[in-house]
């Protein structure tokens, strides 16, 4: 189908697509158009990665805007929201207004009502529903990206319930659900009353296979000899081979068009492993392979990327990542900061970084296709199973789908690694030839049920037990099960819990949220977290300490606690008794099942206390065995939970809200009490605040009226930084023209103290 034949889209779109080199739609895209995606009809598109799902979404959204409507694009990750916003921004030149919203769960984001296309995470959309954002009723089209994640026990129920609520708010809503891997796409289409495009078409060939011995065994029965060199491991051999130009692909000269004119025959590799430590170790080894395939220009550019990585953080993780990047390799996992992940992803897309060793989180994340994908580890540790468990077919296929970059690679290859003939056969049966597992709703799990039941009652979607059952009948779970009695039993148990904790009132069959219930729903808290915080605040005697409050929020279900490592039980037991008086609530007995969870929460709280006491980031990562991204995650979650605790304390009139607020600000900025006011000035952060304080500027007012020479000296002579900080503080004349830095106002805080703010909020 030619792009000019697509009906219902803005008149400028065909020419825009042609300018991007798109004359004809891919077959799955044409099927979507024929199914009515540009006419407002709902659609489930289950098509491989790189087969044009995003254009299907764009056709749906832009046709909705053309009809005078409004579109919403739901993504599972914040990083993906930023990527999609950047992609859609190209439409702004035609008058299409783009907005993105991922944070602040307490806001209805009124400014979004003027946007034509809005990108948001499913959690953010759920919070917008809870906060009664009026513009949601004006939606005409909703796109759910990576819709197979309804199967995820953590995020799945939120996406499922959010889609059900949006469909109830807008009875004629067009829902376009996208995924590369759905084992039962027809079930999702039935639930959403949608047409189905289920295709395995790809723009370039994807060969799947298994490496064993010194050969690649492919799904079509063919084999390729792949000899190793010296003591190379299989992964190193594959990466080296991927970087070596094939004889039939040319020599990389300007006349060579065998790689579509976009490359020199060399390809990049993604290697998936099962842990952070393995990702870092693999990247270190693979860097010795990639380093031999870099030219002078690439080495120079990689040194710049490595320098940027070191600037984001002063930790060993940052140094290790930068060392690998300088040689053309990288690792990628959740322990990295968002800045570090972005730098790695950008360098990989720019073909500077030739290989990334990653945990599976990258498979469902941002757009990072490669020539070859190697699934090195197909088992990972499962706490529930108490040992190593095979990955799901769906997850492995998601990784494999990253192989092959249209316009860059002539083909894509996805490989697993076998250590024996038996394992070779097993991997073909288990993954290469297997279909993905069917997607199954996880809504009936108790944590999800109690959270979404309260939100459903508080937001007015149901005001009775019968009304709740009617709403639940509109979910994927109801469409997939005949076990109505089980669902009712879980619902009734959760309603009893909500009533017992004062979040709802039940009068016969009638249900209503209490004032506290409305607050908890609006704050986007798990009701069990809210109950823990409320009980802890009520049990607090006198003014709570920062540690006590950090421990309180760390023992809620909404905080992922740090595990106790071998030998730490005794250390944190001793600490618990030393600081028992600071806890918000009674310390359980050592023989109580809750004692270990209490200690894990204490370890998490100590990390937060160290951060708020201005302990250097590298010391924190070493002390707790975490990465910069883990600190970021804990700080973000603590800031959110303490903000909720502050509001709950005020609503309960306990007189301790100011203490909670101070603990929140301290952990937000990573500063001690004396820097709370100063660190709140935009652009200051923890290290600049300390320098200014040591130079005699102790608060915002002092900064507003400060001697500019002192400010410039404290900020190491950085004029632009000094000007922006003074402007943010409200200084009447912030410009630094002719100002010389006061040399006495530049204290050396430590040997490594450079301009890195390490404020984490900038990551």
Secondary structure, DSSP 8 states (H G I E B T S, - for coil): -BGGG--SS-TTHHHHHHHTT--B--HHHHHHHHTTTTTT--EEEE--TTSSHHHHHHHHHHHHHHTT--EEEEESSHHHHHHHHHHHGGGGGGT--EEEE-S-TT---GGGGG-SEEEEEHHHHHHHHHTT-GGGGG--EEEETTGGGGG-TTTHHHHHHHHHHHHHHSTT-EEEEEES--TTHHHHHHHTT-EEEE----SS-EEEEEEETTEEEETTS-EEE----TT--HHHHHHHHHHS--GGG--S-TT--TTTTS-SS---EEEE-SSHHHHHHHHHHHHHHHGGG--HHHHHHHHHHHHHHHHH--SHHHHHHHHHHHTTEEEE-TTS-HHHHHHHHHHHHTTSS-EEEE-GGGGGSS---BSEEEE---EEEETTTTEEEE--HHHHHHHHTTB--TTT-S-EEEEEE-SSHHHHHHHIIIIIS---------TTSHHHHHHHHHHHHHTTS-SBHHHHHHHHTTSHHHHH---HHHHHHHHHHHHHHHHHTTSEEEETTEEEE-HHHHHHHHTT--HHHHHHHHHHHHT--SS--HHHHHHHHHTSTTS------TTHHHHHHHHHHHTGGGSSS----TTSTHHHHHHHHHHHHHHHHHHHTT--HHHHHHHHT--HHHHHHHHHHHHHHHHHHHHHHHHTT-S-HHHHHHHHHHHHHT--GGGHHHHTSTTTHHHHHHHHHHTT--SHHHHHT--HHHHHHHTTT-HHHHHHHHHHHT-TT---TT----GGG-----TT--S----STT-
